[in-house]
Amino acid sequence: MPGMPAAPAAPADPHAGHVMGTAAGGRTGADLPIGNAPAPAVIGDNLADQVFGTASMSRARSTLRDEHGAVRISKLMFNLAEYQSKPPGGGYRWDVEGWYGGDINRFVFKSEGEGSGLDGVELAEVQGLYSRAVARYTDFQVGVRHDFAPKRARTYATVGLESQLPYWFDLEAAAFMSDRGELIARVEGTYDLRLTQRLVLQPQAELRFSAQNIPDLNTGSGITHAELGLRLRYEIRREFAPYIGVSYERGLGGTATLLRASGEDVESATFLVGLRTWF
């Protein structure tokens, strides 16, 4: 109508004329219609290479990957380092695990053993393993174990799993084939029950198995040993926690028969005091 001012122009779209895309002009995932079409190709043009050089940017991208999940780290943990009230003279036991690597691939070192004040080291084993994460909270491990026990020295091929089950139960299982063709296995489970922020009660159970009789190890076929433990630790710091506890172990089946025949105890119960620490 005459005399009426013209309608104001629509505001310019700040994104008008801009097309989302890759450096090469391709579409991104945001541009694709909803559906199950394959994802667009990964951008391969690294424009910074043209400014700083491919070699320098390759090193920078490698550092970025390391600092966002591919970093190499290590840990050494003494799960058990304890004195036990075994008669006569008392005894001691250790269980150590260390590893170096990333989130997926690691080298793992394990050692455990026991001895007494009178007879010295009675059993000592060392394992060197390649560990790979195969699922969330689960690692598959393969490697070698060697036992240094007097008159019982053996080398084993090792296959095992370490996993954290729902509700934070820790499970470790392994099978061992010796250089003499003997097949044995063991399964161990633990759980940390936090009574307070620093006081932790840890139940522990272990079963050992053998596929055949091994007379020189006083081991029968089937389930050979069962062990139950209960340890109460106080975490002065997370990585430094003294503890006290009790442990019960019993030989089963044919193993119990062989132990009796050799004059050894079939079962034992001990009080213990120790230190759990890691670096």
NUNU-303283 format. One record per residue (C-alpha): residue number from 1; z, x, y. Coordinates in steps of 0.1 Angstrom, whole numbers, plus 2048, in hexadecimal, padded with zeros to 3 digits. Each point is the difference from the previous one (the first is absolute). Example, Ala and Ser with C-alpha at 12.3 -4.5 7.8 and 13.67 -1.06 7.14 Angstrom:
NUNU-303283
r nr = 1&c3 = 84E&c1 = 87B&c2 = 7D3
r nr = 2&c3 = 7F9&c1 = 80E&c2 = 822
//
This chain:
NUNU-303283
r nr = 1&c3 = 800&c1 = 800&c2 = 800
r nr = 2&c3 = 7F9&c1 = 80C&c2 = 823
r nr = 3&c3 = 81D&c1 = 812&c2 = 80F
r nr = 4&c3 = 812&c1 = 806&c2 = 7E0
r nr = 5&c3 = 807&c1 = 825&c2 = 7F8
r nr = 6&c3 = 7F0&c1 = 80F&c2 = 7E1
r nr = 7&c3 = 815&c1 = 802&c2 = 7E0
r nr = 8&c3 = 80F&c1 = 822&c2 = 7FB
r nr = 9&c3 = 7EE&c1 = 816&c2 = 7E7
r nr = 10&c3 = 811&c1 = 804&c2 = 7DF
r nr = 11&c3 = 813&c1 = 821&c2 = 7FE
r nr = 12&c3 = 7EE&c1 = 81C&c2 = 7EF
r nr = 13&c3 = 809&c1 = 806&c2 = 7DC
r nr = 14&c3 = 810&c1 = 823&c2 = 800
r nr = 15&c3 = 7F2&c1 = 805&c2 = 7DD
r nr = 16&c3 = 7DD&c1 = 7F3&c2 = 808
r nr = 17&c3 = 7E5&c1 = 819&c2 = 7F7
r nr = 18&c3 = 817&c1 = 814&c2 = 7EA
r nr = 19&c3 = 7F9&c1 = 7FE&c2 = 7DB
r nr = 20&c3 = 81A&c1 = 80D&c2 = 7E8
r nr = 21&c3 = 7F1&c1 = 81A&c2 = 7E9
r nr = 22&c3 = 801&c1 = 822&c2 = 7F2
r nr = 23&c3 = 7F5&c1 = 81F&c2 = 812
r nr = 24&c3 = 7DE&c1 = 7FB&c2 = 7EF
r nr = 25&c3 = 7FE&c1 = 7DB&c2 = 80B
r nr = 26&c3 = 80B&c1 = 7F0&c2 = 7DF
r nr = 27&c3 = 817&c1 = 7E2&c2 = 7FD
r nr = 28&c3 = 825&c1 = 803&c2 = 7F9
r nr = 29&c3 = 815&c1 = 7EA&c2 = 7EA
r nr = 30&c3 = 809&c1 = 7EB&c2 = 81E
r nr = 31&c3 = 7DC&c1 = 7F6&c2 = 805
r nr = 32&c3 = 7FA&c1 = 7F4&c2 = 7DC
r nr = 33&c3 = 802&c1 = 7DC&c2 = 7F6
r nr = 34&c3 = 81D&c1 = 7F4&c2 = 7EB
r nr = 35&c3 = 7F9&c1 = 805&c2 = 7DB
r nr = 36&c3 = 7FF&c1 = 81A&c2 = 7E4
r nr = 37&c3 = 7E4&c1 = 815&c2 = 80C
r nr = 38&c3 = 805&c1 = 826&c2 = 7FB
r nr = 39&c3 = 811&c1 = 813&c2 = 81C
r nr = 40&c3 = 7EA&c1 = 813&c2 = 818
r nr = 41&c3 = 7F9&c1 = 825&c2 = 7FA
r nr = 42&c3 = 81A&c1 = 818&c2 = 80C
r nr = 43&c3 = 7F7&c1 = 810&c2 = 821
r nr = 44&c3 = 7F3&c1 = 822&c2 = 7F9
r nr = 45&c3 = 7F8&c1 = 80C&c2 = 823
r nr = 46&c3 = 81C&c1 = 816&c2 = 80E
r nr = 47&c3 = 7F5&c1 = 802&c2 = 824
r nr = 48&c3 = 81C&c1 = 819&c2 = 808
r nr = 49&c3 = 7EF&c1 = 819&c2 = 7EA
r nr = 50&c3 = 7E4&c1 = 802&c2 = 81A
r nr = 51&c3 = 81A&c1 = 80B&c2 = 81A
r nr = 52&c3 = 819&c1 = 815&c2 = 7ED
r nr = 53&c3 = 7EC&c1 = 80B&c2 = 7E2
r nr = 54&c3 = 801&c1 = 7F3&c2 = 7DC
r nr = 55&c3 = 817&c1 = 81C&c2 = 7F3
r nr = 56&c3 = 81B&c1 = 7FA&c2 = 81A
r nr = 57&c3 = 7FF&c1 = 7DA&c2 = 7FB
r nr = 58&c3 = 801&c1 = 804&c2 = 7DA
r nr = 59&c3 = 820&c1 = 813&c2 = 804
r nr = 60&c3 = 80E&c1 = 7E6&c2 = 818
r nr = 61&c3 = 7F7&c1 = 7E4&c2 = 7E8
r nr = 62&c3 = 811&c1 = 812&c2 = 7E3
r nr = 63&c3 = 820&c1 = 805&c2 = 814
r nr = 64&c3 = 7FF&c1 = 7DB&c2 = 809
r nr = 65&c3 = 7FE&c1 = 7F6&c2 = 7DB
r nr = 66&c3 = 81D&c1 = 817&c2 = 7F7
r nr = 67&c3 = 816&c1 = 7F2&c2 = 81C
r nr = 68&c3 = 7F8&c1 = 7DC&c2 = 7F6
r nr = 69&c3 = 808&c1 = 800&c2 = 7DB
r nr = 70&c3 = 7F1&c1 = 81F&c2 = 7F0
r nr = 71&c3 = 81A&c1 = 818&c2 = 80A
r nr = 72&c3 = 80E&c1 = 818&c2 = 7E5
r nr = 73&c3 = 826&c1 = 7FE&c2 = 7FC
r nr = 74&c3 = 81A&c1 = 80C&c2 = 7E7
r nr = 75&c3 = 822&c1 = 7F7&c2 = 7F2
r nr = 76&c3 = 819&c1 = 810&c2 = 7E9
r nr = 77&c3 = 81B&c1 = 7E8&c2 = 7F2
r nr = 78&c3 = 81E&c1 = 806&c2 = 7EA
r nr = 79&c3 = 805&c1 = 7DE&c2 = 7F0
r nr = 80&c3 = 81D&c1 = 80E&c2 = 7EB
r nr = 81&c3 = 814&c1 = 81F&c2 = 805
r nr = 82&c3 = 821&c1 = 7F9&c2 = 7EE
r nr = 83&c3 = 81D&c1 = 80D&c2 = 7ED
r nr = 84&c3 = 80A&c1 = 7EB&c2 = 7E1
r nr = 85&c3 = 821&c1 = 7FE&c2 = 7ED
r nr = 86&c3 = 7F1&c1 = 809&c2 = 7DE
r nr = 87&c3 = 81A&c1 = 810&c2 = 7E9
r nr = 88&c3 = 805&c1 = 81D&c2 = 7FA
r nr = 89&c3 = 7FC&c1 = 812&c2 = 821
r nr = 90&c3 = 7EC&c1 = 7E5&c2 = 813
r nr = 91&c3 = 7DB&c1 = 7FF&c2 = 806
r nr = 92&c3 = 7E5&c1 = 7FD&c2 = 81B
r nr = 93&c3 = 7DF&c1 = 7EE&c2 = 805
r nr = 94&c3 = 7E3&c1 = 801&c2 = 818
r nr = 95&c3 = 7E2&c1 = 7EB&c2 = 808
r nr = 96&c3 = 7E8&c1 = 80D&c2 = 81B
r nr = 97&c3 = 7DF&c1 = 7F4&c2 = 80D
r nr = 98&c3 = 7E9&c1 = 80F&c2 = 81A
r nr = 99&c3 = 7DD&c1 = 7F8&c2 = 80C
r nr = 100&c3 = 7E6&c1 = 80B&c2 = 819
r nr = 101&c3 = 7E1&c1 = 7EC&c2 = 80B
r nr = 102&c3 = 7F4&c1 = 7E1&c2 = 811
r nr = 103&c3 = 804&c1 = 7DA&c2 = 7FB
r nr = 104&c3 = 7E6&c1 = 800&c2 = 7E3
r nr = 105&c3 = 800&c1 = 822&c2 = 7EF
r nr = 106&c3 = 81E&c1 = 816&c2 = 7FA
r nr = 107&c3 = 80D&c1 = 81D&c2 = 7EC
r nr = 108&c3 = 821&c1 = 7F7&c2 = 7F0
r nr = 109&c3 = 81B&c1 = 818&c2 = 7F2
r nr = 110&c3 = 81C&c1 = 7F3&c2 = 7EA
r nr = 111&c3 = 81D&c1 = 811&c2 = 7EF
r nr = 112&c3 = 81E&c1 = 7F3&c2 = 7ED
r nr = 113&c3 = 81A&c1 = 80E&c2 = 7E8
r nr = 114&c3 = 824&c1 = 803&c2 = 7F6
r nr = 115&c3 = 819&c1 = 81A&c2 = 7F3
r nr = 116&c3 = 824&c1 = 807&c2 = 7FB
r nr = 117&c3 = 81A&c1 = 819&c2 = 80C
r nr = 118&c3 = 803&c1 = 80F&c2 = 7DD
r nr = 119&c3 = 7DC&c1 = 801&c2 = 7F3
r nr = 120&c3 = 7EC&c1 = 803&c2 = 821
r nr = 121&c3 = 7DF&c1 = 7ED&c2 = 804
r nr = 122&c3 = 7F9&c1 = 7EA&c2 = 7E2
r nr = 123&c3 = 7E0&c1 = 7EF&c2 = 80B
r nr = 124&c3 = 7E9&c1 = 807&c2 = 81D
r nr = 125&c3 = 7DD&c1 = 7F1&c2 = 807
r nr = 126&c3 = 7E7&c1 = 806&c2 = 81C
r nr = 127&c3 = 7E1&c1 = 7EA&c2 = 807
r nr = 128&c3 = 7E2&c1 = 807&c2 = 816
r nr = 129&c3 = 7EC&c1 = 7E0&c2 = 807
r nr = 130&c3 = 7E2&c1 = 7F2&c2 = 813
r nr = 131&c3 = 80A&c1 = 7DF&c2 = 80F
r nr = 132&c3 = 7E9&c1 = 7E6&c2 = 80E
r nr = 133&c3 = 808&c1 = 7DF&c2 = 810
r nr = 134&c3 = 7EF&c1 = 7E4&c2 = 7EB
r nr = 135&c3 = 810&c1 = 7E2&c2 = 810
r nr = 136&c3 = 819&c1 = 7F7&c2 = 81A
r nr = 137&c3 = 821&c1 = 812&c2 = 7F8
r nr = 138&c3 = 7F2&c1 = 80D&c2 = 7DF
r nr = 139&c3 = 7F5&c1 = 824&c2 = 7F7
r nr = 140&c3 = 7EE&c1 = 80B&c2 = 7E1
r nr = 141&c3 = 809&c1 = 824&c2 = 7F5
r nr = 142&c3 = 7F1&c1 = 818&c2 = 7E7
r nr = 143&c3 = 809&c1 = 825&c2 = 7FA
r nr = 144&c3 = 815&c1 = 818&c2 = 7EB
r nr = 145&c3 = 825&c1 = 801&c2 = 7F5
r nr = 146&c3 = 811&c1 = 81E&c2 = 7F1
r nr = 147&c3 = 823&c1 = 801&c2 = 7F0
r nr = 148&c3 = 814&c1 = 820&c2 = 801
r nr = 149&c3 = 81C&c1 = 7F4&c2 = 7E8
r nr = 150&c3 = 80B&c1 = 81C&c2 = 7E8
r nr = 151&c3 = 7EE&c1 = 7FC&c2 = 7DF
r nr = 152&c3 = 7F0&c1 = 7E0&c2 = 80D
r nr = 153&c3 = 7E5&c1 = 80E&c2 = 818
r nr = 154&c3 = 7E1&c1 = 7EA&c2 = 801
r nr = 155&c3 = 7E4&c1 = 7F9&c2 = 818
r nr = 156&c3 = 7F4&c1 = 7DC&c2 = 805
r nr = 157&c3 = 7E2&c1 = 7EE&c2 = 80F
r nr = 158&c3 = 80E&c1 = 7E5&c2 = 817
r nr = 159&c3 = 7F4&c1 = 7DE&c2 = 80B
r nr = 160&c3 = 817&c1 = 7EA&c2 = 815
r nr = 161&c3 = 805&c1 = 7E6&c2 = 81B
r nr = 162&c3 = 819&c1 = 7FE&c2 = 81D
r nr = 163&c3 = 803&c1 = 7DE&c2 = 811
r nr = 164&c3 = 816&c1 = 7EB&c2 = 816
r nr = 165&c3 = 802&c1 = 7DD&c2 = 7F3
r nr = 166&c3 = 808&c1 = 7E0&c2 = 814
r nr = 167&c3 = 823&c1 = 7FF&c2 = 80E
r nr = 168&c3 = 800&c1 = 826&c2 = 802
r nr = 169&c3 = 805&c1 = 809&c2 = 7DC
r nr = 170&c3 = 7F4&c1 = 824&c2 = 7F9
r nr = 171&c3 = 7EF&c1 = 806&c2 = 7DF
r nr = 172&c3 = 7F4&c1 = 820&c2 = 7F0
r nr = 173&c3 = 7EE&c1 = 802&c2 = 7DE
r nr = 174&c3 = 7EF&c1 = 81D&c2 = 7EF
r nr = 175&c3 = 7F1&c1 = 809&c2 = 7DE
r nr = 176&c3 = 800&c1 = 824&c2 = 7F3
r nr = 177&c3 = 7EA&c1 = 810&c2 = 7E5
r nr = 178&c3 = 80D&c1 = 822&c2 = 7F5
r nr = 179&c3 = 7ED&c1 = 81E&c2 = 7F4
r nr = 180&c3 = 80C&c1 = 7F8&c2 = 7DD
r nr = 181&c3 = 7F1&c1 = 7DD&c2 = 800
r nr = 182&c3 = 821&c1 = 7ED&c2 = 808
r nr = 183&c3 = 7FE&c1 = 7E1&c2 = 815
r nr = 184&c3 = 81F&c1 = 7F6&c2 = 814
r nr = 185&c3 = 806&c1 = 7EA&c2 = 81F
r nr = 186&c3 = 81B&c1 = 7F4&c2 = 818
r nr = 187&c3 = 805&c1 = 7E5&c2 = 819
r nr = 188&c3 = 81A&c1 = 801&c2 = 81C
r nr = 189&c3 = 809&c1 = 7E6&c2 = 81A
r nr = 190&c3 = 818&c1 = 802&c2 = 81E
r nr = 191&c3 = 80A&c1 = 7E8&c2 = 81C
r nr = 192&c3 = 812&c1 = 807&c2 = 821
r nr = 193&c3 = 819&c1 = 7E5&c2 = 808
r nr = 194&c3 = 80B&c1 = 805&c2 = 824
r nr = 195&c3 = 824&c1 = 7F6&c2 = 804
r nr = 196&c3 = 801&c1 = 80C&c2 = 824
r nr = 197&c3 = 7E8&c1 = 814&c2 = 816
r nr = 198&c3 = 80E&c1 = 820&c2 = 7F0
r nr = 199&c3 = 80F&c1 = 7F6&c2 = 7DF
r nr = 200&c3 = 7E7&c1 = 7FC&c2 = 7E4
r nr = 201&c3 = 806&c1 = 7F6&c2 = 7DB
r nr = 202&c3 = 7E4&c1 = 80B&c2 = 7E9
r nr = 203&c3 = 7FD&c1 = 7F3&c2 = 7DC
r nr = 204&c3 = 7E9&c1 = 814&c2 = 7EA
r nr = 205&c3 = 7F3&c1 = 7FA&c2 = 7DD
r nr = 206&c3 = 7E9&c1 = 816&c2 = 7E9
r nr = 207&c3 = 7F1&c1 = 7FB&c2 = 7DE
r nr = 208&c3 = 7EE&c1 = 81C&c2 = 7EC
r nr = 209&c3 = 7E8&c1 = 7FB&c2 = 7E3
r nr = 210&c3 = 7EF&c1 = 815&c2 = 7E5
r nr = 211&c3 = 7E2&c1 = 7F8&c2 = 7EB
r nr = 212&c3 = 80D&c1 = 814&c2 = 7E3
r nr = 213&c3 = 81E&c1 = 813&c2 = 7F2
r nr = 214&c3 = 806&c1 = 822&c2 = 810
r nr = 215&c3 = 81D&c1 = 80F&c2 = 7EB
r nr = 216&c3 = 803&c1 = 821&c2 = 814
r nr = 217&c3 = 807&c1 = 7EB&c2 = 820
r nr = 218&c3 = 817&c1 = 7E8&c2 = 7ED
r nr = 219&c3 = 7E8&c1 = 7E4&c2 = 809
r nr = 220&c3 = 7F6&c1 = 7E2&c2 = 7EB
r nr = 221&c3 = 7E3&c1 = 7E9&c2 = 804
r nr = 222&c3 = 802&c1 = 7E1&c2 = 816
r nr = 223&c3 = 819&c1 = 7FC&c2 = 81C
r nr = 224&c3 = 814&c1 = 821&c2 = 800
r nr = 225&c3 = 818&c1 = 7FE&c2 = 81D
r nr = 226&c3 = 80E&c1 = 7E8&c2 = 819
r nr = 227&c3 = 812&c1 = 80A&c2 = 820
r nr = 228&c3 = 812&c1 = 7EC&c2 = 81A
r nr = 229&c3 = 80E&c1 = 80D&c2 = 820
r nr = 230&c3 = 812&c1 = 7F3&c2 = 81F
r nr = 231&c3 = 803&c1 = 816&c2 = 81F
r nr = 232&c3 = 810&c1 = 7F8&c2 = 822
r nr = 233&c3 = 7F4&c1 = 816&c2 = 81C
r nr = 234&c3 = 80A&c1 = 803&c2 = 825
r nr = 235&c3 = 7E3&c1 = 809&c2 = 817
r nr = 236&c3 = 810&c1 = 817&c2 = 81A
r nr = 237&c3 = 7DC&c1 = 803&c2 = 80A
r nr = 238&c3 = 7E2&c1 = 7F0&c2 = 7EE
r nr = 239&c3 = 7F7&c1 = 822&c2 = 7F2
r nr = 240&c3 = 823&c1 = 80B&c2 = 7F7
r nr = 241&c3 = 815&c1 = 7E9&c2 = 7E9
r nr = 242&c3 = 81D&c1 = 80B&c2 = 7E9
r nr = 243&c3 = 807&c1 = 7E8&c2 = 7E3
r nr = 244&c3 = 817&c1 = 7F8&c2 = 7E3
r nr = 245&c3 = 7F8&c1 = 7EC&c2 = 7E1
r nr = 246&c3 = 800&c1 = 7FB&c2 = 7DA
r nr = 247&c3 = 7E5&c1 = 805&c2 = 7E6
r nr = 248&c3 = 7FD&c1 = 7F4&c2 = 7DC
r nr = 249&c3 = 7E7&c1 = 80D&c2 = 7E7
r nr = 250&c3 = 7FA&c1 = 7F7&c2 = 7DB
r nr = 251&c3 = 7E8&c1 = 80B&c2 = 7E5
r nr = 252&c3 = 7F0&c1 = 7E3&c2 = 7EE
r nr = 253&c3 = 7F0&c1 = 7F9&c2 = 7DE
r nr = 254&c3 = 7F4&c1 = 81F&c2 = 7ED
r nr = 255&c3 = 80B&c1 = 816&c2 = 81D
r nr = 256&c3 = 824&c1 = 7F6&c2 = 7FB
r nr = 257&c3 = 7FD&c1 = 808&c2 = 7DB
r nr = 258&c3 = 7F3&c1 = 823&c2 = 807
r nr = 259&c3 = 81B&c1 = 806&c2 = 81A
r nr = 260&c3 = 81B&c1 = 7F7&c2 = 7E8
r nr = 261&c3 = 7F1&c1 = 816&c2 = 7E5
r nr = 262&c3 = 800&c1 = 81E&c2 = 818
r nr = 263&c3 = 824&c1 = 7FA&c2 = 80B
r nr = 264&c3 = 7F7&c1 = 7F5&c2 = 823
r nr = 265&c3 = 80E&c1 = 7E2&c2 = 813
r nr = 266&c3 = 7EB&c1 = 7E0&c2 = 7FE
r nr = 267&c3 = 80E&c1 = 7F3&c2 = 821
r nr = 268&c3 = 811&c1 = 80D&c2 = 81F
r nr = 269&c3 = 80F&c1 = 7F3&c2 = 820
r nr = 270&c3 = 807&c1 = 816&c2 = 81E
r nr = 271&c3 = 80D&c1 = 7FE&c2 = 823
r nr = 272&c3 = 7EC&c1 = 813&c2 = 819
r nr = 273&c3 = 7FF&c1 = 80C&c2 = 824
r nr = 274&c3 = 7E1&c1 = 80D&c2 = 812
r nr = 275&c3 = 7E9&c1 = 802&c2 = 81E
r nr = 276&c3 = 7DF&c1 = 7EE&c2 = 808
r nr = 277&c3 = 7EC&c1 = 812&c2 = 81A
r nr = 278&c3 = 7DD&c1 = 805&c2 = 80C
r nr = 279&c3 = 7EC&c1 = 816&c2 = 818
//
